[in-house]
């Protein structure tokens, strides 16, 4: 049996950059817009009755982040998902055929992110998109629920950075799986690698590795409540525009081992391997 949960942490991203002699902050103006191309490949292996069942979901999304308010050091962004292409394989037991979905119904979704001056997300409001097709509705809810652009604002340290400096940030998130919620709790170790001029911008470079990555939650499947728990590892590398504190290019790999537990002691192991890239066009 496959589950309608495609993966908790296919995307863990951050924006961390440096201005010489001063701590980095998110510095944008109302009306500033940033366009991103997102590509995410997730492979899930589910073990049942001694057999492994593999499913894949490959997703590409065009998205825009636009600053709508800057007040008292906090910035509010509207998030718009312009278009998505989702290719699915091995999901027949979830009633999803091997096919490619072209989805333009994100216009019905509304999402806002508010970050403080250091890039910590302090508020997120989401109105899920509306879809007439049940399969697309499930996929859309998961895509928006996964909060794809939240991690761009992980949080800067209070001091100016030098090459080799390390710091730790917490990243806690909740994924709306459509029929339940799954929480992830992370502690991320960041290492500053210095600066480089590339892509017409002055950029900072940061590597990030999870020191703690714990998953827990509950959901309903076929009328029965099940629990989810697990752990994982995330490794990422980033380029950042130091002028604004907004990501330019991101690569992130994650590996998650989780267990789905049902009544009567039935436990289903799942392994999720994900690769994600995010590229800013300007």
TITIZA-372264 format. One line per field, with one value per residue: residue number from 1; x, y, z of N, C-alpha, C in turn. Coordinates in Angstrom, 3 decimals. Atoms other than C-alpha are relative to their C-alpha. Layout:
! residues N
num	c(NUM/...)
nxx	c(X/...)
nyy	c(Y/...)
nzz	c(Z/...)
caxx	c(X/...)
cayy	c(Y/...)
cazz	c(Z/...)
cxx	c(X/...)
cyy	c(Y/...)
czz	c(Z/...)
END
This chain:
! residues 282
num	c(1/2/3/4/5/6/7/8/9/10/11/12/13/14/15/16/17/18/19/20/21/22/23/24/25/26/27/28/29/30/31/32/33/34/35/36/37/38/39/40/41/42/43/44/45/46/47/48/49/50/51/52/53/54/55/56/57/58/59/60/61/62/63/64/65/66/67/68/69/70/71/72/73/74/75/76/77/78/79/80/81/82/83/84/85/86/87/88/89/90/91/92/93/94/95/96/97/98/99/100/101/102/103/104/105/106/107/108/109/110/111/112/113/114/115/116/117/118/119/120/121/122/123/124/125/126/127/128/129/130/131/132/133/134/135/136/137/138/139/140/141/142/143/144/145/146/147/148/149/150/151/152/153/154/155/156/157/158/159/160/161/162/163/164/165/166/167/168/169/170/171/172/173/174/175/176/177/178/179/180/181/182/183/184/185/186/187/188/189/190/191/192/193/194/195/196/197/198/199/200/201/202/203/204/205/206/207/208/209/210/211/212/213/214/215/216/217/218/219/220/221/222/223/224/225/226/227/228/229/230/231/232/233/234/235/236/237/238/239/240/241/242/243/244/245/246/247/248/249/250/251/252/253/254/255/256/257/258/259/260/261/262/263/264/265/266/267/268/269/270/271/272/273/274/275/276/277/278/279/280/281/282)
nxx	c(0.844/-0.708/0.647/0.151/-0.974/-1.095/-1.305/0.103/-0.995/-0.658/-0.632/-0.467/-0.851/-0.232/-0.702/-0.930/-0.999/-0.909/-0.456/-1.220/0.034/1.332/0.812/0.873/1.437/0.850/0.122/0.739/0.985/1.330/0.037/-1.075/0.490/-1.045/0.544/-0.752/0.308/-0.186/0.042/-0.075/0.137/0.148/0.198/0.458/0.020/0.871/-0.200/1.185/0.030/-1.276/-0.254/-0.200/0.782/-0.650/0.764/-0.788/0.705/-0.915/0.788/-0.613/0.935/-0.389/0.595/-0.388/0.062/0.088/0.123/1.202/-0.004/-1.217/0.402/-0.613/-1.006/0.589/0.392/1.032/-0.077/1.001/-0.582/0.869/-0.489/0.509/0.245/-0.677/0.047/-0.254/-0.051/0.139/-0.248/0.116/0.965/1.303/0.746/0.548/0.960/-0.644/-0.653/-1.292/0.384/-0.551/1.011/-0.330/0.948/0.024/1.077/-0.535/0.556/0.972/-0.696/-0.532/-0.996/-0.855/-1.059/-0.554/-1.291/-0.596/-1.169/-1.030/0.451/0.808/1.409/0.807/1.406/0.319/1.431/0.189/1.296/-0.332/0.639/1.189/-0.127/1.183/-0.458/-0.431/-1.432/-0.685/0.261/-0.922/-1.358/-0.083/-0.024/-1.304/-1.004/0.113/-0.207/-1.412/-0.643/-1.243/-0.912/-0.210/-1.362/-0.894/-0.250/-0.275/-0.351/-1.396/-0.536/-0.014/-1.317/-0.576/-0.599/-1.280/-0.132/-0.225/0.932/1.147/1.087/1.089/1.353/1.090/0.966/1.138/0.997/1.144/0.441/1.391/0.038/1.339/0.831/-0.735/-1.126/-1.274/-0.909/-1.437/-0.796/-1.377/-1.087/-0.862/-1.314/-0.360/-1.422/-0.211/-1.129/-0.576/0.777/-0.397/0.773/0.505/1.359/0.219/0.268/-0.947/0.721/-0.583/0.129/0.238/0.389/0.872/0.231/0.860/-0.496/1.182/1.112/0.979/1.301/1.104/1.304/1.093/0.831/0.985/-0.129/1.090/0.847/-0.709/-1.048/-1.338/-1.021/-1.225/-1.189/-1.222/-1.099/-0.652/-1.197/0.069/-1.235/0.316/-0.990/0.736/-0.548/0.929/-0.187/-0.248/0.671/1.385/0.209/0.905/-0.740/-0.249/-0.043/0.033/0.080/0.272/0.281/0.478/0.301/0.893/0.516/1.161/0.850/1.435/0.513/1.446/0.459/-0.402/-1.451/-0.502/-0.961/-0.435/-1.167/-0.110/-1.235/0.236/-1.207/0.426/-0.955/0.710/-0.765/0.762/-0.801/0.665/-0.261/-0.508)
nyy	c(-1.204/-1.266/-1.016/-1.278/-0.921/0.120/-0.258/-1.150/-1.059/-0.016/-1.296/-0.771/-1.003/-1.154/-1.131/-0.509/-0.736/-0.817/-1.322/-0.173/-0.898/-0.157/1.205/0.074/-0.081/-0.027/-1.414/-0.153/-1.074/0.383/0.142/0.873/1.339/0.985/1.149/1.215/1.278/1.038/1.372/0.926/1.406/0.794/1.439/0.589/1.463/0.489/1.433/0.680/1.454/0.449/-0.511/-1.438/-0.662/-1.291/-1.015/-1.194/-1.232/-1.033/-1.230/-1.277/-1.076/-1.396/-0.689/-1.396/-0.536/-1.453/-0.734/-0.836/-0.896/-0.041/-0.806/0.347/1.037/1.227/-0.064/0.951/0.380/0.843/1.119/0.433/1.135/-0.325/1.180/1.204/1.239/1.091/1.313/1.021/1.394/0.983/-0.442/0.557/0.302/-1.264/-0.393/-0.973/0.751/-0.476/-1.037/-1.330/-1.018/-1.403/-0.650/-1.464/-0.420/-0.662/-1.350/0.010/0.084/-1.234/0.270/-1.114/0.259/-1.171/0.297/-1.129/-0.554/1.030/1.061/1.009/-0.029/-0.216/0.239/0.536/0.212/0.749/0.463/1.015/-0.168/0.785/0.821/0.827/1.373/0.447/0.257/-1.280/-0.650/0.558/-0.443/-1.439/-0.226/0.392/-0.946/-1.238/0.325/0.224/-1.275/0.153/-1.141/-0.443/0.193/-1.029/-0.892/0.820/-0.879/-0.415/-0.283/-1.424/-0.593/0.095/1.308/0.176/1.322/1.050/-0.116/0.914/-0.341/0.977/-0.547/0.964/-0.071/0.866/-0.186/0.912/0.325/0.408/1.147/0.134/0.730/-0.013/-0.921/0.594/-1.024/0.268/-0.822/0.072/-0.866/-0.070/-0.618/-0.772/-0.356/-1.052/0.373/-1.171/-0.731/0.159/-0.770/0.916/-0.264/-1.437/-0.417/0.352/1.051/0.783/1.448/0.674/1.405/0.299/1.421/0.185/0.701/0.708/-0.045/0.917/-0.085/0.631/-0.489/0.951/-0.208/1.054/0.745/0.960/-0.090/0.363/-0.935/0.582/-0.916/-0.061/-0.492/0.310/-0.968/-0.140/-0.829/-0.970/-0.684/-1.011/-1.030/-1.177/-1.293/-1.026/-1.406/-0.683/-1.295/0.137/1.156/0.931/1.070/-0.048/1.389/0.914/1.435/0.647/1.435/0.504/1.421/0.141/1.321/-0.202/1.157/-0.230/1.003/0.114/0.801/1.406/0.111/0.064/-1.071/-0.037/-0.856/-0.752/-0.751/-1.051/-0.683/-1.176/-0.992/-1.219/-1.186/-1.236/-0.987/-1.297/-0.511/-1.346)
nzz	c(0.000/0.024/-0.811/0.687/-0.556/0.965/-0.603/-0.899/0.110/1.298/0.207/-1.138/0.608/-0.853/0.556/-0.987/0.756/-0.782/0.364/-0.773/-1.142/-0.573/0.114/1.174/-0.252/1.192/0.355/1.249/0.037/0.465/1.455/0.475/0.334/0.263/0.704/-0.272/0.638/-1.010/0.504/-1.126/0.363/-1.213/0.188/-1.254/-0.053/-1.063/-0.207/-0.521/0.159/0.525/1.345/0.130/1.045/0.260/0.717/0.298/0.361/0.494/0.041/0.353/-0.320/0.142/-1.139/-0.203/-1.355/0.159/-1.261/-0.008/-1.152/-0.806/-1.152/-1.289/0.197/0.544/1.408/0.406/1.406/0.636/0.737/1.101/0.775/1.322/0.829/-0.493/0.766/-0.932/0.631/-1.035/0.382/-1.072/-1.008/0.349/-1.215/-0.489/1.036/0.882/1.070/0.484/0.958/-0.234/-0.229/0.224/-0.899/0.026/-0.881/-1.183/-0.120/-1.086/-1.284/-0.574/-1.035/-0.401/-0.966/-0.670/-0.614/-0.706/0.679/0.102/0.881/-0.675/0.375/-1.199/0.296/1.319/0.229/1.243/0.491/1.008/1.308/0.291/1.208/0.214/0.111/-1.327/0.005/-0.008/-1.286/-0.986/0.305/-0.262/-1.452/-0.505/0.468/-0.761/-1.404/-0.272/-0.319/0.754/-0.061/-1.372/-0.442/0.510/-1.133/-1.176/-1.107/-0.067/-1.343/-0.361/0.229/1.343/0.219/0.659/0.594/-0.975/-1.125/-0.031/-0.904/0.033/0.081/-0.135/1.100/-0.296/1.044/0.019/1.351/0.147/0.907/0.545/-0.956/-1.257/-0.053/-0.381/-0.493/0.024/-0.909/0.473/-0.425/1.172/-0.171/1.186/0.099/0.997/0.854/0.649/0.989/1.387/0.976/1.015/0.484/-0.043/-1.371/-1.047/-0.711/-1.072/0.171/-1.280/-0.039/-1.134/-0.275/-1.167/-1.184/-0.481/0.952/-0.563/0.650/-0.721/0.426/0.167/1.175/0.199/1.238/0.136/-1.175/-1.220/-0.392/-0.079/-0.501/0.793/-0.692/0.720/-0.061/1.290/0.163/1.092/0.348/1.002/0.320/0.414/0.405/-0.445/0.350/-1.269/-0.040/-0.455/-0.862/0.676/0.666/1.440/0.470/-1.131/0.242/-1.279/0.009/-1.276/-0.111/-1.139/-0.352/-0.859/-0.248/-0.122/-0.925/-0.044/-1.119/-0.087/0.080/1.376/0.271/1.399/0.192/1.244/0.205/0.992/0.463/0.773/0.493/0.358/0.407/0.166/0.723/0.166/1.347/-0.191)
caxx	c(0.000/1.314/0.536/-0.579/2.402/5.131/7.866/8.236/11.417/12.079/13.144/15.272/16.758/18.241/19.533/22.625/24.987/27.589/28.198/31.727/31.855/28.145/25.681/23.667/19.968/17.074/17.088/14.379/11.878/8.131/7.583/10.862/10.179/12.303/11.572/12.603/12.753/12.352/13.169/12.545/13.046/11.789/12.094/10.175/10.787/8.036/8.623/5.593/5.430/9.090/8.832/10.028/7.731/9.322/7.475/8.849/7.649/9.575/8.380/9.314/7.742/7.996/7.427/7.563/8.274/7.175/7.665/4.357/5.168/8.288/7.593/9.487/12.229/9.812/9.099/5.956/6.108/3.328/4.162/2.789/3.253/2.949/3.069/3.948/4.794/4.604/5.686/4.579/5.662/4.731/1.758/-1.049/-2.020/-2.599/-4.948/-2.440/-1.393/2.076/1.611/2.628/0.431/0.602/-0.976/-1.931/-4.492/-2.157/-3.923/-6.497/-3.854/-2.842/0.292/2.155/5.428/6.564/10.229/12.073/15.222/17.388/15.310/13.400/9.924/7.529/4.229/2.831/-0.737/-1.943/-5.166/-4.864/-5.621/-8.875/-8.853/-11.738/-9.700/-9.133/-5.627/-4.569/-6.219/-4.109/-0.897/-1.623/-2.343/0.938/2.965/1.604/1.585/5.271/6.065/8.660/10.060/9.950/13.487/14.982/14.762/16.435/17.891/21.158/23.440/23.679/27.382/29.321/30.721/34.230/35.277/35.124/32.553/29.835/26.447/23.311/19.726/16.465/14.006/10.636/7.908/4.509/3.473/-0.205/-0.538/-4.186/-5.510/-3.183/-0.166/3.475/5.927/9.672/12.127/15.643/18.866/21.103/24.835/25.867/29.440/30.401/32.748/33.473/32.373/32.454/31.374/29.163/25.991/26.434/26.143/28.330/27.410/28.105/28.620/27.297/27.201/24.492/24.180/21.509/22.609/19.078/16.159/13.119/9.736/6.408/2.723/-0.607/-2.840/-5.819/-5.562/-8.607/-10.532/-7.860/-5.576/-1.882/1.168/4.393/7.849/11.374/14.621/16.851/19.846/19.955/23.016/22.855/25.035/24.052/24.932/23.414/23.029/24.662/22.851/19.384/19.909/17.920/19.053/20.547/21.267/20.610/21.279/19.904/19.917/17.935/17.555/14.703/13.920/10.426/7.900/4.130/2.438/-1.146/-3.292/-2.456/1.274/1.566/4.631/5.556/9.122/9.665/12.856/12.725/15.640/15.257/17.257/16.197/17.608/16.362/17.638/16.776/16.378/16.956)
cayy	c(0.000/3.450/6.527/9.987/11.542/12.280/13.268/15.620/17.433/17.506/20.970/22.563/25.859/28.989/32.437/33.510/36.245/38.766/42.471/43.348/44.822/44.494/41.690/40.503/41.266/40.973/44.312/44.790/47.456/47.201/45.996/44.059/40.732/37.582/34.821/31.255/28.029/25.043/21.450/18.633/14.893/12.549/8.754/6.856/3.200/1.534/-1.913/-4.157/-7.907/-8.277/-6.435/-2.954/-0.663/2.395/5.561/8.752/12.321/14.823/18.407/21.664/24.943/28.578/30.850/34.549/36.146/39.816/42.222/43.889/45.541/46.613/47.823/47.864/45.649/43.009/42.254/40.609/38.735/37.460/34.028/33.068/29.659/30.377/26.895/23.327/20.166/16.959/13.584/10.577/6.938/3.922/5.537/3.287/2.262/5.945/6.037/8.215/6.875/7.081/10.389/14.025/16.749/20.318/22.480/26.132/26.298/27.947/31.238/30.171/29.809/32.633/32.591/35.251/35.053/37.590/37.593/39.725/41.668/38.573/36.406/34.429/33.499/34.898/34.331/32.334/32.410/29.964/29.492/26.168/26.150/24.826/21.957/20.055/16.894/14.844/13.786/17.340/18.578/16.207/17.139/20.876/20.720/18.915/21.332/24.422/22.712/21.869/25.570/25.463/28.981/29.282/27.979/30.814/32.776/30.537/33.324/35.281/35.512/38.820/39.319/39.980/36.800/35.786/32.837/29.648/30.935/28.504/29.035/27.039/27.804/26.041/25.248/23.841/23.275/21.639/19.902/19.688/16.208/16.772/14.280/15.096/17.100/16.122/18.183/18.414/19.739/20.606/21.992/23.173/23.856/26.594/27.205/30.422/29.763/33.333/35.505/35.363/37.585/35.553/35.849/39.618/39.786/39.800/36.575/34.796/31.018/28.810/25.067/23.684/20.262/19.073/18.139/17.070/16.214/14.638/13.928/13.210/13.474/11.793/11.344/9.293/6.591/4.628/5.831/4.783/7.057/6.331/7.859/8.887/9.206/9.234/11.096/12.233/14.165/17.303/18.696/21.911/24.471/28.049/31.231/34.460/37.995/39.975/43.187/41.812/38.596/36.631/33.315/33.120/29.390/26.470/22.732/20.490/16.721/14.969/11.376/10.440/7.148/7.093/4.647/4.594/2.807/1.573/-0.221/-3.754/-3.000/-2.843/-0.800/0.254/1.526/4.201/5.723/9.042/10.379/13.895/16.321/19.930/22.898/26.470/29.099/32.789/34.345/37.908)
cazz	c(0.000/-0.911/1.101/-0.001/1.709/-0.855/1.593/4.511/3.774/0.045/0.476/3.205/2.004/3.558/2.754/4.670/3.431/4.533/4.415/5.533/9.025/9.738/10.456/7.453/7.262/4.825/2.991/0.376/-0.657/-1.188/-4.745/-5.005/-6.699/-6.962/-9.469/-8.713/-10.699/-8.361/-9.250/-6.766/-7.276/-4.533/-4.499/-1.810/-0.944/1.108/2.628/3.102/3.648/2.785/-0.532/-1.506/-3.486/-5.128/-6.154/-7.658/-7.917/-10.044/-9.736/-11.450/-10.358/-11.357/-8.369/-7.465/-4.088/-3.890/-0.969/-0.079/3.274/5.173/8.702/12.033/10.632/9.342/5.683/4.315/1.012/-1.220/-2.633/-6.037/-7.671/-11.369/-12.888/-11.927/-13.815/-11.775/-13.134/-11.053/-11.198/-9.086/-7.306/-8.587/-5.042/-4.276/-7.285/-9.168/-12.588/-14.075/-15.836/-16.064/-14.587/-15.901/-13.227/-13.647/-10.845/-8.338/-9.073/-6.468/-3.744/-1.425/0.690/2.644/4.561/7.155/8.189/10.727/9.913/10.448/8.142/10.781/9.561/12.161/10.344/7.443/6.129/3.462/1.532/-0.361/-4.091/-5.453/-7.946/-9.508/-10.111/-6.913/-7.922/-8.711/-5.518/-3.412/-5.219/-5.008/-1.279/-0.694/-2.830/-1.091/2.296/1.948/2.143/-0.627/-0.217/3.580/4.052/2.000/5.271/7.843/9.991/10.197/13.245/15.107/14.360/11.172/9.614/8.636/6.505/8.549/11.063/12.113/13.729/14.412/13.438/14.244/11.479/12.546/9.996/9.529/6.317/5.389/3.909/2.997/5.561/8.446/9.502/9.811/11.856/11.356/13.946/12.787/14.107/11.252/11.464/9.025/7.854/6.085/3.129/2.022/-0.878/-4.653/-7.552/-9.862/-11.920/-11.903/-8.097/-5.004/-3.198/0.060/0.200/2.986/3.583/5.869/7.495/9.877/13.392/14.325/12.051/13.726/12.128/13.844/13.056/12.493/9.473/8.338/5.714/4.551/7.603/10.093/12.072/11.706/13.338/11.629/13.174/11.845/11.387/8.586/7.297/5.147/3.360/1.351/-0.397/-1.202/-3.022/-1.666/-2.876/-0.055/-1.033/-0.198/1.784/-0.798/-2.281/-5.780/-6.187/-3.845/-3.958/-1.230/-0.641/2.076/3.235/5.577/7.332/8.764/10.103/9.698/12.587/12.460/14.990/16.093/15.969/12.180/11.173/7.635/7.057/4.418/3.030/1.145/-0.892/-2.299/-4.387/-4.796/-6.692/-6.588/-9.028/-8.985/-12.402/-11.152)
cxx	c(0.869/-0.815/0.012/0.927/1.271/1.359/-0.035/0.956/0.723/0.712/0.344/1.002/0.175/0.659/0.850/1.106/0.705/0.196/1.183/-0.208/-1.349/-0.757/-0.890/-1.454/-0.727/-0.308/-0.658/-0.973/-1.351/-0.014/1.122/-0.543/1.170/-0.650/0.899/-0.491/0.375/-0.113/0.219/-0.263/-0.019/-0.286/-0.330/-0.035/-0.805/0.157/-1.246/0.077/1.256/0.346/0.140/-0.818/0.547/-0.945/0.860/-0.916/1.046/-0.811/0.852/-1.051/0.645/-0.725/0.553/-0.222/0.045/-0.213/-1.189/-0.037/1.328/-0.280/0.658/0.971/-0.525/-0.446/-1.027/0.090/-1.272/0.720/-0.988/0.681/-0.619/-0.403/0.767/-0.166/0.413/-0.058/-0.007/0.225/-0.189/-0.997/-1.403/-0.846/-0.530/-1.036/0.545/0.736/1.408/-0.277/0.729/-1.148/0.581/-1.056/0.153/-1.031/0.497/-0.571/-1.028/0.658/0.486/0.963/0.787/1.008/0.438/1.282/0.492/1.288/1.119/-0.430/-0.758/-1.457/-0.837/-1.484/-0.140/-1.495/-0.181/-1.481/0.278/-0.706/-1.208/0.232/-1.235/0.359/0.574/1.499/0.783/-0.200/0.970/1.422/0.188/0.082/1.366/1.076/-0.040/0.262/1.455/0.779/1.350/0.985/0.289/1.473/1.001/0.377/0.194/0.317/1.495/0.458/0.052/1.331/0.398/0.763/1.357/0.074/0.357/-0.924/-1.120/-1.053/-1.125/-1.343/-1.000/-0.982/-1.103/-1.115/-1.106/-0.462/-1.455/-0.059/-1.379/-0.958/0.715/1.140/1.236/0.960/1.450/0.707/1.460/0.909/1.052/1.302/0.416/1.473/0.174/1.288/0.637/-0.900/0.553/-0.877/-0.417/-1.415/-0.358/-0.287/1.157/-0.713/0.808/-0.246/-0.125/-0.310/-0.827/-0.161/-0.837/0.752/-1.112/-1.108/-0.997/-1.366/-1.043/-1.314/-1.028/-0.769/-1.003/0.184/-1.074/-0.835/0.674/1.083/1.323/0.954/1.258/1.132/1.227/1.059/0.687/1.227/-0.213/1.370/-0.303/1.181/-0.725/0.900/-1.042/0.406/0.169/-0.711/-1.402/-0.198/-0.937/0.822/0.118/-0.016/0.150/-0.031/-0.144/-0.328/-0.486/-0.274/-0.776/-0.378/-1.157/-0.838/-1.450/-0.575/-1.521/-0.390/0.495/1.484/0.561/0.877/0.515/1.192/-0.033/1.330/-0.212/1.322/-0.419/1.180/-0.771/0.989/-0.966/0.923/-0.808/0.365/0.469/-0.368)
cyy	c(1.240/1.036/1.335/1.062/-0.141/0.218/1.278/1.098/-0.060/1.311/0.654/1.002/1.153/1.106/0.608/0.726/1.012/1.365/0.309/0.998/0.164/-1.314/0.060/0.117/-0.121/1.458/0.123/1.166/-0.558/0.002/-0.844/-1.411/-0.897/-1.237/-1.215/-1.151/-1.100/-1.362/-0.948/-1.421/-0.828/-1.450/-0.620/-1.517/-0.436/-1.515/-0.593/-1.484/-0.509/0.496/1.516/0.531/1.418/0.905/1.238/1.162/1.037/1.259/1.171/1.087/1.341/0.793/1.416/0.390/1.519/0.672/0.948/0.970/-0.112/0.950/-0.533/-1.169/-1.302/0.226/-1.080/-0.211/-0.741/-1.074/-0.446/-1.136/0.093/-1.232/-1.167/-1.134/-1.116/-1.316/-1.059/-1.387/-0.875/0.359/-0.543/-0.293/1.250/0.543/1.125/-0.776/0.517/1.014/1.288/0.986/1.372/0.815/1.516/0.563/0.665/1.403/0.078/-0.003/1.377/-0.373/1.269/-0.484/1.328/-0.415/1.225/0.413/-1.003/-1.189/-1.120/0.142/0.098/-0.247/-0.538/-0.254/-0.646/-0.270/-1.014/0.264/-0.906/-0.774/-0.881/-1.474/-0.449/-0.246/1.304/0.711/-0.502/0.503/1.482/0.293/-0.342/1.003/1.293/-0.261/-0.195/1.287/0.117/1.144/0.478/-0.030/0.985/0.964/-0.819/0.859/0.265/0.128/1.499/0.683/-0.086/-1.319/0.100/-1.425/-1.023/0.059/-1.024/0.531/-1.002/0.716/-1.138/0.209/-1.019/0.291/-1.032/-0.175/-0.430/-1.104/-0.232/-0.705/-0.137/0.997/-0.724/1.120/-0.443/1.002/-0.168/0.957/-0.052/0.709/0.651/0.364/1.018/-0.262/1.185/0.553/-0.208/0.909/-0.943/0.394/1.478/0.549/-0.362/-0.948/-0.560/-1.476/-0.655/-1.472/-0.233/-1.508/-0.123/-0.736/-0.794/0.174/-1.070/0.267/-0.692/0.557/-1.103/0.344/-1.145/-0.631/-1.073/-0.060/-0.332/1.022/-0.735/1.061/-0.123/0.490/-0.419/1.049/0.031/0.875/0.908/0.621/0.963/0.920/1.157/1.112/1.049/1.378/0.791/1.337/-0.099/-1.106/-1.021/-0.998/0.231/-1.410/-0.922/-1.433/-0.683/-1.470/-0.410/-1.488/-0.196/-1.460/0.207/-1.264/0.457/-1.140/0.054/-0.796/-1.427/-0.191/-0.089/1.205/-0.112/0.927/0.687/0.727/0.986/0.690/1.120/0.842/1.201/1.068/1.180/1.025/1.281/0.561/1.450/0.491)
czz	c(0.000/0.753/-0.724/0.559/-0.810/0.608/0.795/-0.370/-1.316/-0.241/1.298/-0.551/0.935/-0.786/1.090/-0.751/0.872/-0.606/0.904/1.126/0.650/-0.132/-1.241/0.413/-1.331/-0.306/-1.364/0.131/-0.440/-1.529/-0.559/-0.222/-0.388/-0.604/0.197/-0.869/0.987/-0.667/1.169/-0.479/1.284/-0.359/1.355/-0.132/1.214/0.092/0.649/-0.318/-0.699/-1.383/0.021/-1.171/-0.161/-0.770/-0.161/-0.334/-0.381/-0.275/-0.461/0.175/-0.321/1.092/0.124/1.451/-0.121/1.356/-0.072/1.177/0.730/1.154/1.261/-0.126/-0.564/-1.440/-0.289/-1.505/-0.407/-0.798/-1.062/-0.745/-1.391/-0.803/0.598/-0.996/0.944/-0.757/1.094/-0.585/1.234/1.079/-0.279/1.233/0.686/-0.974/-0.867/-1.088/-0.275/-1.105/0.333/0.118/-0.333/0.749/-0.067/0.979/1.281/0.183/1.127/1.376/0.436/1.120/0.281/1.024/0.605/0.708/0.741/-0.699/-0.175/-0.855/0.678/-0.439/1.261/-0.252/-1.405/-0.072/-1.364/-0.238/-1.093/-1.316/-0.140/-1.294/-0.126/-0.082/1.340/0.067/0.034/1.326/1.061/-0.231/0.291/1.482/0.571/-0.418/0.795/1.480/0.354/0.159/-0.696/0.184/1.422/0.392/-0.570/1.121/1.272/1.209/0.082/1.450/0.240/-0.291/-1.464/-0.125/-0.677/-0.530/1.070/1.206/-0.129/0.966/-0.198/-0.054/0.170/-1.137/0.278/-0.991/0.144/-1.438/0.042/-1.038/-0.577/0.945/1.346/-0.067/0.511/0.365/-0.132/0.910/-0.374/0.734/-1.096/0.331/-1.310/0.051/-1.121/-0.763/-0.711/-1.079/-1.404/-0.858/-1.121/-0.382/0.082/1.384/0.914/0.953/1.157/-0.257/1.373/-0.254/1.261/0.123/1.256/1.100/0.658/-1.020/0.433/-0.626/0.866/-0.519/-0.056/-1.272/-0.090/-1.363/-0.028/1.279/1.309/0.300/0.133/0.538/-0.840/0.885/-0.785/0.204/-1.353/0.052/-1.199/-0.200/-1.143/-0.242/-0.668/-0.511/0.344/-0.474/1.300/0.108/0.599/1.033/-0.588/-0.813/-1.497/-0.590/1.198/-0.513/1.349/-0.203/1.388/-0.090/1.294/0.167/0.968/0.072/0.119/0.833/0.030/1.241/-0.093/-0.268/-1.400/-0.289/-1.426/-0.121/-1.365/-0.019/-1.137/-0.319/-0.938/-0.413/-0.492/-0.441/-0.135/-0.645/-0.172/-1.351/0.039/1.381)
END
